Amino acid sequence: MLVRFWGTRGSIAKPGPDTFRFGGNTSCVEVRSGAGTLLVIDCGTGAHGLGQALMQERPDGMEGSLLISHTHWDHIQGFPFFAPFFAPGHAWDVYGPSGLSGSLRSVLSGQMQHTYFPVTLDQFAATIRYHDLSVGTFRIGDVTVTTHHLNHPALTLAYRLQADGATVVYCCDHEPHAAELASGLGPVSGPDLHYAEFIEGADLVIHDAQYTALEFPAKLGWGHSSVEYALRLCEEAGVARLVLTHHDPLRNDAAIDLILARARADLAERGSPLEVLAASEGLVLHTSPALTQGDPKAGAGNFAPAATPSGPPALVWVADGDLEAALSTALRLEGLPCRVAHSEADLMEALGQQGASVLLLEPAPTPEGPGLTRRLRQSLGQTGADTPVLMLAAEESLARRDDPLVSEWLVRPISESFLRARLRAWSLGSPCRWQRARPQGDEQRRLQRLGDLGLLDTEREERFDRLTRIAAAAFDVPIALISLIDKERQWFKSCHGLATCQTSRDLAFCAHAVAQKSDLLVADTWLDDRFADNPLVLGEPRIRFYAGSPLTLDDGTCLGTLCLIDTRPRQLSSTELALLHDLRDLVLLEISPTP
């Protein structure tokens, strides 16, 4: 299931510069199953943005379901502003608890009385059906929904959603039944144990975490959880991933950063496998049961394939044994059937027997290789004319990019993650919004110059770290890097805000700046086809904004970049860009000081 956050704040909307990264809108979460069932959980002020996006997606009409946890204002304020409700051709089912105050429909209509709002509920143009819920299980499309009562002053329901073997649980607002559990310590028993059983084994739990353990005693009875309680219950229940949400309106972004860092440190100290994140507006998660099947790398950015295509296998014919093994492994990890051919005759026979979902070849693996793609197309005939042909070249000079019969050239070295992404996209017939930067003609000279300077794999140096600290502070970004682009990797000569010293070159935004030898500014990665599916965007550190200025020596050699990274979309003014250039020039002075 895909999960997208549109509102993450608790109690009251709190937009402003101090809440920009994690969000100021009140609760609203979008969930979509693999089959396309659309669910919206809670309808706080974040629902306004979601409604606008849905109208752009399907202005002529769509079906969806709204699950309301309870009818406190911060969970229904967006209801009168949800655009699909005002559009004919749309059909929505609205689910929520009914209590002493009346049916769900009557409670929702209350905030739209003329005293409070100019439009009544009866003036909605869409078809709206209301469903009063209690504890139980029901289905919406391919999603099984189970409810559970939460400990809150108003009648409140948690929702457990199950589809495609994955489980997402949404729990807002909820207070520990045993107040002492707010500390995260002590035995879990009674109603708290029953609650832990409700969330048990979930792939993703979205949990109220409005307070810390220190704040909780003064808020007892207000109906909210502490961070420590959410962590303890999710660990107790064997949850794979926890997202802390319903942030206190007095909590700014920096304070949430500290809470998240403390939570992660506590989990690491006790060796807990639980992954924890803080909800932020725009955060997108792909939830799969593969995250809980013992993969130590499971987590953000390590998602299972969206689906396993049925039909013919991928056909591989390459001369390099190591490459054949890498391709076979990538196909297996993607759940794609694979057949390896050992000659052109073997390849043609396999095509005739089963066809192919994708062909993976090396250029000219045999003396008769130059005409291979043409012969393959002829063998595939009219019905197989759309079969993708991927050529894996050992170097850029072997990639004959003007060959119209080749769907894509992949130049080695190539990381497993990038290879898997391309295979998945071609086999499923879907676009892959992640591109590698192509090395330029002076690549060998550039790599030689980089090696001669002796900058790679060195100890940290204060003269460089000082500049990235200044850059991060000057631009108010969490990450600033001095990135050097090596043959197969990017290596960080200085790294402020990241707990790693290198990544594969495939992942490197900076490689694009080096290739074009000019500033690279990406205002919003989600809207850029080069980066939207990059694991550094989908997973940690969740890059939304990038600005890199190339480190170009006097002889024209471009080594890497001084770059800025943010988790929110933004722009740089001309004054800010000039400041980035000033800092880049200071980095160049440290790299190649003037005699």
QUIDARA-V202093 format. One record per pair of residues at least 4 apart in sequence whose C-alpha atoms are under 8 Angstrom apart, sorted by the first residue. I is the first residue (numbers start at 0). GAP is how many residues later the second one is. If there is no record, write none. Layout:
i;gap
I;GAP
I;GAP
//
This chain:
i;gap
0;30
0;31
0;32
0;33
0;162
0;163
0;165
0;285
0;286
0;287
1;29
1;30
1;31
1;32
1;282
1;283
1;284
1;285
2;26
2;27
2;28
2;29
2;281
2;282
2;283
2;284
3;25
3;26
3;27
3;278
3;279
3;280
3;281
4;23
4;24
4;25
4;274
4;275
4;276
4;277
4;278
4;279
5;19
5;21
5;22
5;23
5;24
5;40
5;41
5;43
5;44
5;274
5;275
5;276
6;16
6;17
6;18
6;19
6;20
6;21
6;22
6;37
6;38
6;39
6;40
6;273
6;274
7;14
7;15
7;16
7;17
7;18
7;19
7;20
7;38
7;237
7;238
7;239
7;271
7;272
7;273
8;4
8;5
8;14
8;15
8;16
8;17
8;18
8;236
8;237
8;238
8;239
8;240
9;16
9;17
9;64
9;200
9;235
9;236
9;237
9;238
9;239
10;15
10;62
10;63
10;235
10;237
10;238
11;13
11;14
11;62
11;237
12;11
12;12
12;13
12;32
12;61
12;236
13;5
13;9
13;10
13;11
13;235
14;4
14;5
14;8
14;9
14;10
15;4
15;8
17;234
17;235
17;236
18;4
18;5
18;232
18;233
18;234
19;4
19;233
19;548
20;232
20;259
20;260
20;546
20;547
21;231
21;256
21;257
21;258
21;259
22;257
22;258
23;225
24;19
24;20
24;21
24;256
25;18
25;19
25;20
25;48
25;49
25;220
26;15
26;16
26;17
26;18
26;19
26;47
26;48
26;219
27;12
27;13
27;14
27;15
27;16
27;17
27;18
27;19
27;47
28;11
28;12
28;13
29;8
29;9
29;10
29;11
29;20
30;7
30;8
30;9
30;10
31;4
31;5
31;6
31;7
32;4
32;5
32;109
32;110
32;130
32;131
33;129
33;130
33;272
34;107
36;27
36;103
36;104
36;105
36;106
37;25
37;26
37;27
38;25
38;26
38;27
38;28
39;24
39;25
39;26
39;27
40;25
40;26
40;27
40;28
41;24
41;25
41;26
41;27
41;33
41;34
42;4
42;23
42;25
42;31
42;32
42;33
42;34
42;35
42;36
43;29
43;30
43;31
43;32
43;33
43;34
43;35
44;29
44;30
44;31
44;32
44;33
45;4
45;32
46;4
46;31
46;32
46;34
46;35
47;4
47;30
47;33
47;34
47;35
48;4
49;4
49;32
50;4
50;30
50;31
50;32
50;33
51;4
51;30
51;31
52;4
53;4
53;5
53;30
54;4
54;28
54;29
57;4
58;28
59;28
59;29
59;30
60;26
60;27
60;28
60;29
60;30
61;27
61;28
61;29
62;27
62;28
62;29
63;27
63;28
63;29
64;27
64;28
64;29
64;30
64;75
65;26
65;27
65;28
65;29
66;27
66;28
66;29
67;7
67;8
67;26
67;27
67;28
67;29
68;6
68;27
68;28
68;87
68;88
68;89
68;90
68;103
68;104
69;5
69;26
69;27
69;84
69;85
69;86
69;87
70;4
70;5
70;36
70;37
70;83
71;4
71;82
72;4
75;32
76;4
77;4
78;29
79;32
79;41
81;4
82;4
83;6
83;42
84;5
84;7
84;39
84;40
84;41
84;42
84;43
85;37
85;38
85;39
85;40
86;37
86;38
86;39
87;37
87;38
87;39
88;37
88;38
89;36
89;37
90;35
90;36
90;37
91;34
91;35
91;36
91;37
92;35
92;36
92;37
92;38
93;34
93;35
93;36
93;37
94;9
94;35
94;36
94;37
94;38
95;8
95;35
95;36
95;37
95;61
96;7
96;35
96;36
96;37
96;58
96;59
96;60
97;4
97;5
97;6
97;34
97;35
97;36
97;57
98;4
98;56
100;6
101;4
101;5
102;4
102;29
103;4
103;26
103;27
103;28
104;4
104;25
105;4
106;4
107;4
108;4
108;11
108;12
110;5
110;6
111;4
111;5
111;6
111;7
111;8
111;9
112;4
112;5
112;6
112;7
113;4
113;5
113;6
118;4
119;4
133;13
133;23
134;11
134;12
134;13
134;14
134;22
135;10
135;11
135;12
136;7
136;8
136;9
136;10
137;6
137;7
137;8
138;4
138;5
138;6
139;4
139;5
141;21
142;18
142;19
142;20
143;16
143;17
143;18
143;19
144;14
144;15
144;16
144;17
145;13
145;14
145;15
146;10
146;11
146;12
146;13
147;9
147;10
147;11
147;47
147;50
148;6
148;7
148;8
148;9
149;5
149;6
149;7
149;8
149;21
149;22
149;23
149;24
149;25
150;5
150;22
150;23
150;24
150;25
150;26
150;72
151;4
151;21
151;22
151;23
151;69
151;70
151;71
151;72
152;68
152;69
152;70
155;16
155;17
156;14
156;15
157;11
157;12
157;13
157;14
158;10
158;11
158;12
159;7
159;8
159;9
159;10
159;38
159;39
160;6
160;7
160;8
161;4
161;5
161;6
162;4
164;123
164;124
165;36
165;37
165;121
165;122
165;123
166;35
166;36
166;37
166;120
166;121
166;122
167;34
167;35
167;36
167;37
167;38
167;119
168;30
168;33
168;35
168;36
168;37
169;35
169;36
169;37
170;34
170;35
170;36
170;37
171;34
171;35
171;36
171;52
171;74
172;35
172;50
172;51
172;52
173;34
173;49
173;50
173;51
174;46
174;47
174;48
174;49
174;50
174;51
175;5
175;6
175;16
175;48
175;49
175;53
176;14
176;15
177;4
177;14
178;41
179;4
179;5
179;6
180;4
180;5
180;6
180;7
180;48
181;31
181;34
181;43
181;44
181;45
181;46
181;47
182;30
182;31
182;43
182;45
182;46
183;29
183;44
183;45
183;46
183;47
183;48
184;47
187;4
187;5
187;45
188;4
188;5
189;4
190;4
191;4
192;4
193;4
194;4
195;4
195;37
195;38
195;40
195;41
196;40
198;6
198;35
198;38
198;40
199;34
199;37
199;38
199;39
200;36
200;37
200;38
200;39
201;36
201;37
201;38
201;39
202;36
202;37
202;38
202;84
202;85
202;86
202;88
202;89
203;35
203;36
203;37
203;38
203;39
203;83
204;29
204;34
204;36
204;37
204;38
205;36
205;37
205;38
205;39
206;23
206;35
206;36
206;37
206;38
206;39
207;16
207;17
207;18
207;22
207;36
207;37
207;38
207;39
208;15
208;16
208;17
208;18
208;21
208;35
208;36
208;37
208;38
209;14
209;15
209;16
209;17
209;35
209;36
209;37
209;38
210;4
210;5
210;13
210;14
210;15
210;16
210;36
210;37
211;4
211;14
211;15
211;16
212;4
212;13
212;14
212;15
214;4
215;4
215;9
215;10
224;4
224;5
225;4
226;4
226;17
226;36
227;4
227;35
228;4
229;4
229;14
230;4
230;11
230;32
231;4
232;4
233;4
233;5
233;8
233;40
234;4
234;37
234;39
237;36
238;35
239;33
239;34
239;35
239;51
239;52
240;33
240;34
240;35
240;36
240;58
241;32
241;33
241;34
241;35
242;33
242;34
242;35
242;36
243;32
243;33
243;34
243;35
244;33
244;34
246;4
250;4
250;5
251;4
252;4
253;4
254;4
255;4
255;22
256;4
257;4
258;4
259;4
259;16
259;17
259;18
260;4
261;4
262;4
262;13
263;4
263;11
263;12
264;4
265;4
266;4
266;5
266;6
266;7
267;4
274;24
278;4
283;254
284;15
284;253
285;17
286;4
286;16
287;15
287;16
288;4
289;5
289;8
289;13
289;14
290;4
290;7
290;8
290;11
290;12
290;13
291;6
293;4
296;5
297;4
297;5
298;4
298;240
299;238
299;239
299;240
300;234
300;235
300;237
300;238
300;239
301;233
301;237
303;30
304;29
304;30
304;119
307;26
307;27
307;28
308;27
308;118
308;119
310;46
311;25
311;42
311;43
311;44
311;45
312;23
312;24
312;25
312;26
312;41
312;42
312;43
312;44
312;45
313;17
313;22
313;23
313;24
313;25
313;42
313;43
313;44
313;45
313;46
314;23
314;24
314;25
314;26
314;32
314;35
314;41
314;42
314;43
314;44
314;45
315;8
315;11
315;22
315;23
315;24
315;25
315;43
315;44
315;45
316;7
316;23
316;24
316;25
316;26
316;30
316;43
316;44
316;45
317;5
317;6
317;42
317;43
317;44
317;47
318;5
318;43
318;46
319;4
320;4
321;4
322;4
323;4
324;4
325;4
325;90
326;4
327;4
327;10
328;4
329;4
329;86
329;89
329;90
330;4
330;5
330;6
330;7
330;89
330;92
331;4
331;5
331;6
332;87
333;86
333;90
340;5
340;6
340;9
341;4
341;5
342;4
343;4
344;4
345;4
346;4
347;4
347;28
347;31
348;4
349;4
349;5
350;4
350;5
350;28
350;29
351;27
351;28
354;25
354;29
355;31
356;30
356;31
356;70
357;29
357;30
357;31
357;32
357;68
357;69
358;28
358;29
358;30
358;31
359;29
359;30
359;31
359;32
360;28
360;29
360;30
360;31
361;29
361;30
361;31
362;6
362;7
362;28
362;29
362;30
362;35
362;36
363;4
363;5
363;6
363;8
364;4
367;4
370;4
371;4
372;4
372;16
372;32
372;33
373;4
373;31
374;4
375;4
376;4
376;7
376;8
376;28
379;4
379;5
380;4
387;18
387;19
387;38
388;16
388;17
388;18
388;19
389;16
389;17
389;18
389;19
389;20
390;8
390;15
390;17
390;18
390;19
391;17
391;18
391;19
391;20
392;5
392;6
392;16
392;17
392;18
392;19
393;4
393;17
393;18
393;19
394;4
394;16
394;17
395;15
395;43
398;10
398;12
400;5
400;8
409;4
412;75
413;4
413;5
413;74
413;92
414;4
414;89
414;91
415;4
416;4
417;4
417;88
418;4
419;4
420;4
420;11
421;4
421;10
422;4
423;4
424;4
424;5
424;6
424;7
425;4
425;5
431;97
431;101
432;95
432;96
432;97
432;98
432;99
432;100
432;101
433;95
433;96
433;97
433;98
433;99
433;100
434;71
434;94
434;95
434;96
435;70
435;71
435;75
435;76
435;94
436;69
436;74
436;75
436;78
437;74
437;77
438;4
438;76
439;75
441;4
442;4
443;4
444;4
445;4
445;111
445;112
445;113
446;4
446;39
446;40
447;4
448;4
448;108
449;4
449;5
449;6
449;36
449;109
450;4
450;5
452;138
453;4
454;38
455;28
455;35
455;37
456;34
457;35
459;4
459;5
459;33
459;34
460;4
460;33
461;4
462;4
462;127
463;4
463;18
463;29
463;30
463;123
463;126
464;4
464;29
464;30
464;31
465;4
466;4
466;116
466;119
466;120
467;4
467;12
467;13
467;14
467;26
467;27
467;28
468;4
468;11
468;27
469;4
470;4
470;9
470;93
470;109
470;112
471;4
471;5
471;6
471;7
471;8
471;24
471;92
472;4
474;101
476;87
476;88
476;89
477;18
477;19
477;87
477;88
477;89
478;16
478;17
478;18
478;19
478;85
478;86
478;87
479;15
479;16
479;17
479;82
479;83
479;84
479;85
480;11
480;12
480;13
480;14
480;15
480;80
480;81
480;82
480;83
481;10
481;11
481;12
481;13
481;78
481;79
481;80
481;81
482;7
482;8
482;9
482;10
482;11
482;27
482;77
482;78
482;79
482;80
483;6
483;7
483;8
483;9
483;75
483;76
483;77
484;4
484;5
484;6
484;20
484;25
484;26
484;29
484;74
484;75
485;4
485;5
485;19
486;18
487;16
487;17
487;18
488;13
488;14
488;15
488;16
488;17
488;19
489;12
489;13
489;14
489;15
489;18
489;20
489;21
490;10
490;11
490;12
491;9
491;10
492;8
494;4
494;5
494;6
497;43
502;4
502;5
503;4
504;6
506;27
506;28
506;29
507;4
508;4
508;22
508;37
509;4
509;10
509;38
509;50
509;51
509;53
510;4
510;49
511;4
511;8
512;4
512;5
512;6
512;7
512;35
512;36
512;37
512;47
512;48
513;4
513;36
513;44
513;45
513;46
513;47
516;33
516;35
516;41
517;31
517;32
518;28
518;29
518;30
518;31
519;26
519;27
519;28
519;29
520;24
520;25
520;26
520;27
521;6
521;23
521;24
521;25
522;21
522;22
522;23
522;46
522;47
522;48
523;4
523;20
523;21
523;22
523;44
523;45
523;46
524;6
524;7
524;12
524;18
524;19
524;20
524;21
524;44
525;5
525;6
525;11
525;18
526;5
527;4
528;4
530;6
531;5
531;6
532;4
532;5
533;4
534;4
534;5
535;4
535;5
535;6
535;7
536;4
536;5
536;6
536;7
537;4
537;5
540;26
541;25
542;22
542;23
542;24
542;25
543;21
543;22
543;23
543;24
543;25
544;19
544;20
544;21
544;22
544;23
544;24
544;25
545;17
545;18
545;19
545;20
546;16
546;17
546;18
547;13
547;14
547;15
547;16
548;12
548;13
548;14
548;31
548;32
548;35
549;8
549;9
549;10
549;11
549;12
549;34
550;7
550;8
550;9
550;10
550;11
550;33
550;34
550;36
550;37
551;4
551;5
551;6
551;7
551;8
551;36
552;4
552;5
552;6
552;35
552;39
560;23
561;21
561;22
561;25
571;4
571;5
572;4
573;4
574;4
575;4
576;4
577;4
578;4
579;4
580;4
581;4
582;4
583;4
584;4
585;4
586;4
587;4
587;5
588;4
588;5
//
